[in-house]
Amino acid sequence: MENCTGFQWDEGNIDKNWIKHKVLNIECEQVFFNTPVFILEDTKHSGDENRWYLLGKTDFDRHLFIVYTIRDNLIRVISARDMSKKEKEIYNEQN
């Protein structure tokens, strides 16, 4: 991820997370820059491209679960939502 230069928001995913989960794109971006952040490879859903999932928090302490991939050195968020109770427990235990 250290080679990434930004985020990719195309017409296919620009509003999806807001419509489905009320998560703004700027919130997704914030999580990548805040600590702590926990990233694991999503081997179950990695097909043609590698996917990862991330547990982290926004600037306003909203805890998010994000699935993403990297294309052409850009982070492409596939899905973002609030962490489940179990995910938040894992995040807090690791913190």
C-alpha positions as CSV (number, residue, x, y, z in Angstrom):
1,M,0.0,0.0,0.0
2,E,3.0,2.3,0.4
3,N,3.1,2.8,-3.4
4,C,-0.5,4.0,-3.6
5,T,-0.9,7.6,-4.7
6,G,-4.6,8.1,-4.1
7,F,-8.1,6.7,-4.3
8,Q,-10.2,5.6,-7.3
9,W,-13.9,6.7,-7.1
10,D,-15.6,5.9,-10.4
11,E,-19.3,6.1,-11.4
12,G,-19.9,2.5,-10.4
13,N,-18.9,3.0,-6.7
14,I,-19.0,6.7,-5.9
15,D,-22.3,6.6,-4.1
16,K,-22.7,2.9,-3.3
17,N,-21.4,3.1,0.3
18,W,-23.5,6.1,1.1
19,I,-26.7,4.6,-0.3
20,K,-26.2,1.2,1.4
21,H,-24.5,2.1,4.7
22,K,-24.5,5.9,5.1
23,V,-20.7,6.0,4.8
24,L,-19.2,9.0,3.0
25,N,-16.2,8.6,0.7
26,I,-14.1,11.0,2.8
27,E,-14.7,8.8,5.8
28,C,-13.4,5.8,3.9
29,E,-10.3,7.8,3.0
30,Q,-9.7,9.0,6.5
31,V,-9.5,5.4,7.9
32,F,-6.4,4.7,5.8
33,F,-4.5,7.5,7.5
34,N,-5.6,7.0,11.1
35,T,-4.0,4.6,13.6
36,P,-4.4,2.0,14.6
37,V,-5.6,0.3,11.4
38,F,-5.6,-3.4,10.9
39,I,-5.4,-4.9,7.4
40,L,-5.8,-8.5,6.4
41,E,-5.9,-10.2,3.0
42,D,-9.4,-11.3,1.9
43,T,-8.3,-14.6,0.3
44,K,-11.9,-15.8,0.2
45,H,-13.1,-13.1,-2.1
46,S,-9.8,-12.5,-4.0
47,G,-10.4,-13.7,-7.6
48,D,-9.0,-11.8,-10.5
49,E,-7.4,-9.3,-8.2
50,N,-6.3,-9.3,-4.6
51,R,-8.6,-7.8,-2.0
52,W,-8.0,-6.8,1.6
53,Y,-10.2,-5.8,4.4
54,L,-9.4,-3.2,7.0
55,L,-10.6,-2.3,10.5
56,G,-10.1,1.3,11.4
57,K,-11.7,4.6,12.5
58,T,-12.5,8.0,11.0
59,D,-11.4,11.4,12.3
60,F,-14.6,11.4,14.3
61,D,-14.0,8.0,15.8
62,R,-16.5,6.1,13.6
63,H,-15.3,2.5,13.4
64,L,-15.5,1.2,9.9
65,F,-15.0,-2.2,8.1
66,I,-13.7,-1.6,4.6
67,V,-13.0,-4.0,1.7
68,Y,-10.7,-2.7,-1.0
69,T,-8.4,-3.5,-3.8
70,I,-5.5,-1.7,-5.5
71,R,-5.6,-0.8,-9.2
72,D,-2.8,1.2,-10.9
73,N,-1.5,2.4,-7.5
74,L,-4.9,3.7,-6.5
75,I,-7.0,2.4,-3.6
76,R,-10.4,1.3,-4.8
77,V,-13.0,0.9,-2.0
78,I,-15.3,-2.0,-2.8
79,S,-17.5,-1.8,0.4
80,A,-17.6,0.2,3.6
81,R,-19.8,-0.1,6.6
82,D,-19.8,0.3,10.3
83,M,-18.0,-2.5,12.2
84,S,-20.1,-5.2,13.7
85,K,-20.0,-5.7,17.4
86,K,-17.6,-8.7,16.9
87,E,-15.4,-6.7,14.6
88,K,-15.3,-3.8,17.1
89,E,-14.3,-6.2,19.9
90,I,-11.4,-7.6,17.7
91,Y,-10.3,-4.1,16.8
92,N,-10.3,-3.0,20.5
93,E,-8.4,-6.2,21.6
94,Q,-5.7,-5.5,19.0
95,N,-5.4,-1.9,19.9
